[in-house]
C-alpha cells in the first residue's frame, strides 16, 4: 500500500482511483486501500476470486483440445499404453522416418480410391469387427492430422498416412475395402476426411 501511495504522490492533484481484482489469496492491504478511496468519495472496487472459484470458471480461452484418443477411452496411463502403436506411427510420420513399402502410393490422385464419396460395391467378404474399429480409428486420426497440413497438400498426406496406419494395425487393403462396404460409421469418418482435405468438392 505504501508503494502505491508513493507512486501516486507526484500527481496527487489528479484524481486517480485504484481498483483491484485479487486472485488466489486475499490481499487485505489492497482491500483497505479501496475502502479508503471509497470513504473519500472515490470510485473504486475490489473483487476477490479464490483458487477454487478460478478453477471452476470457464473462459474464452478454454477449449477441448483435438486428440487422437478414441472416444471410448478415458485419458490415463492405461489408455495411452494401448494406443502406443498408434502414437508411435504418428511420430514416425511427423519426423519423416516412414519407410514406404514398394506398393505404397503417395499421390493426391489416389485420394478418391482410399476415401470414396460413396461406399464400394459389396465384395462378398464380411469385414471383421476389429478391422472395422481400426479403420474408423485410422480415418479419425487422418482427419485430425490433416488439418495441420496446408490445404494444397492434404489429399496427398492423407493417402500416405492412411496407408501407414493401416499397415501399423495390420489391416490389409482387402479388409479396408470390406470395412468401407459396411457403411455407417466408416463412411461417416470417410466423409469427414473428404471435408477436411477437399472442402470445395464436398456435395451438399
C-alpha positions in Angstrom: 0.0 0.0 0.0 2.8 2.4 0.8 4.4 1.8 -2.6 1.1 2.6 -4.3 0.8 5.8 -2.3 4.3 6.8 -3.1 3.7 6.2 -6.8 0.6 8.4 -6.7 2.1 11.3 -4.6 3.8 13.2 -7.5 0.4 13.6 -9.2 -1.8 13.7 -6.1 -3.7 16.7 -7.5 -5.0 14.4 -10.3 -7.9 12.2 -9.3 -6.7 8.7 -9.7 -8.5 5.7 -8.3 -7.1 2.2 -8.0 -9.3 -0.8 -8.4 -8.2 -4.4 -7.9 -9.2 -7.9 -8.8 -7.4 -10.1 -6.3 -6.7 -13.7 -7.5 -5.9 -16.5 -5.1 -5.0 -15.3 -1.6 -7.0 -12.4 -0.2 -5.0 -9.2 -0.1 -6.2 -7.2 2.9 -3.9 -4.3 2.2 -5.3 -3.6 -1.2 -8.8 -4.1 0.0 -8.1 -1.5 2.8 -6.8 0.9 0.1 -10.0 0.6 -1.9 -12.1 1.1 1.2 -10.0 4.2 1.9 -10.7 5.6 -1.6 -14.4 4.9 -1.4 -14.6 6.6 2.0 -13.1 9.7 0.5 -15.7 9.7 -2.3 -13.7 8.0 -4.9 -15.0 5.4 -7.3 -13.0 2.1 -6.8 -13.7 -1.5 -6.4 -12.1 -4.6 -5.0 -13.1 -8.1 -6.1 -11.5 -11.3 -4.8 -11.6 -14.7 -6.6 -10.3 -17.7 -4.6 -8.4 -20.5 -6.3 -11.5 -22.7 -6.1 -13.6 -20.1 -7.9 -10.9 -19.6 -10.5 -10.6 -23.3 -11.3 -14.4 -23.6 -11.8 -14.7 -20.7 -14.3 -14.9 -21.4 -18.0 -13.1 -18.8 -20.1 -12.9 -17.7 -23.7 -9.6 -19.5 -23.9 -10.9 -22.8 -22.7 -11.4 -25.4 -25.4 -11.4 -29.1 -25.9 -8.1 -29.9 -27.5 -8.0 -32.1 -30.5 -7.0 -35.6 -29.6 -6.4 -38.8 -31.3 -7.7 -40.7 -28.3 -10.8 -42.7 -29.2 -14.0 -41.6 -27.6 -14.4 -44.8 -25.6 -11.0 -44.3 -23.8 -10.7 -42.2 -20.7 -7.3 -40.3 -20.7 -4.8 -42.1 -18.5 -1.7 -44.3 -18.5 -3.6 -47.4 -19.4 -5.3 -45.8 -22.4 -2.0 -44.4 -23.6 -0.3 -47.8 -23.3 -3.0 -49.3 -25.5 -2.5 -46.6 -28.1 1.3 -46.6 -28.1 1.5 -48.2 -31.6 -0.8 -45.6 -32.9 1.1 -42.7 -31.4 4.4 -44.2 -32.5 3.1 -44.4 -36.1 2.1 -40.7 -36.0 5.5 -39.8 -34.6 7.3 -41.6 -37.4 5.2 -39.8 -40.0 5.8 -36.4 -38.3 9.5 -37.0 -38.1 9.8 -38.1 -41.8 11.1 -41.6 -40.8 8.4 -43.5 -42.5 9.7 -46.3 -44.8 7.1 -46.6 -47.5 6.6 -50.1 -48.9 7.1 -50.8 -52.6 3.4 -51.0 -53.1 2.6 -47.7 -51.3 1.1 -45.0 -53.4 1.7 -41.4 -52.3 -0.4 -39.4 -54.7 -3.3 -37.0 -54.5 -4.9 -38.8 -57.5 -5.3 -41.9 -55.2 -7.4 -39.9 -52.7 -10.8 -40.9 -54.2 -9.7 -44.6 -54.1 -8.9 -44.5 -50.4 -11.7 -42.1 -49.5 -14.6 -42.7 -51.9 -17.5 -40.4 -51.9 -19.8 -43.4 -51.7 -19.2 -46.9 -50.4 -17.6 -49.5 -52.7 -19.6 -52.3 -54.3 -20.1 -55.3 -52.0 -17.3 -57.8 -52.5 -19.0 -60.7 -50.7 -16.4 -60.5 -47.9 -17.7 -59.6 -44.5 -15.5 -57.1 -42.6 -14.3 -58.2 -39.2 -15.5 -56.0 -36.3 -11.9 -55.5 -35.1 -10.8 -54.3 -38.6 -13.8 -52.0 -38.8 -13.0 -50.4 -35.4 -9.3 -50.0 -36.5 -10.4 -48.4 -39.8 -12.7 -45.9 -38.0 -9.8 -45.0 -35.6 -7.4 -44.6 -38.5 -9.8 -42.4 -40.5 -10.5 -40.2 -37.5 -6.7 -39.9 -36.9 -6.2 -38.9 -40.6 -8.9 -36.2 -40.3 -7.5 -34.8 -37.1 -3.9 -34.8 -38.5 -4.7 -33.5 -42.0 -5.9 -30.1 -40.6 -2.3 -29.5 -39.6 -1.2 -29.6 -43.2 -1.6 -26.8 -45.8 -4.8 -27.4 -47.8 -3.0 -28.0 -51.1 -1.0 -30.9 -49.6 -3.8 -32.5 -47.5 -5.0 -35.1 -50.1 -1.5 -36.4 -50.7 -0.7 -36.5 -47.0 -4.0 -38.3 -46.2 -3.2 -41.0 -48.7 0.3 -41.5 -47.2 -1.0 -41.5 -43.6 -3.9 -43.9 -44.1 -1.6 -46.5 -45.8 0.9 -46.2 -43.0 -1.7 -46.5 -40.2 -3.5 -49.4 -41.8 -0.1 -51.2 -42.0 0.5 -50.5 -38.3 -2.8 -52.1 -37.4 -2.3 -54.9 -39.9 -5.4 -54.1 -41.9 -4.9 -55.3 -45.5 -6.3 -53.4 -48.5 -9.0 -56.1 -48.9 -10.0 -55.7 -45.3 -10.1 -51.9 -45.7 -12.4 -52.2 -48.7 -14.6 -54.6 -46.8 -14.8 -52.2 -43.9 -15.8 -49.4 -46.3 -18.5 -51.6 -47.6 -20.1 -51.8 -44.2 -21.0 -48.1 -44.4 -22.3 -46.4 -41.2 -19.5 -45.1 -39.0 -16.8 -45.9 -41.5 -18.3 -43.8 -44.3 -19.1 -41.0 -41.8 -15.4 -41.0 -41.0 -14.5 -41.0 -44.7 -16.8 -38.1 -45.3 -15.0 -36.1 -42.5 -11.7 -36.8 -44.2 -13.1 -35.6 -47.5 -14.5 -32.4 -45.9 -11.1 -31.7 -44.3 -9.0 -32.4 -47.4 -11.2 -31.3 -50.2 -13.8 -28.9 -48.8 -14.7 -27.5 -52.2 -15.5 -30.9 -53.6 -18.0 -31.9 -50.9 -21.6 -32.0 -52.2 -24.5 -30.7 -50.2 
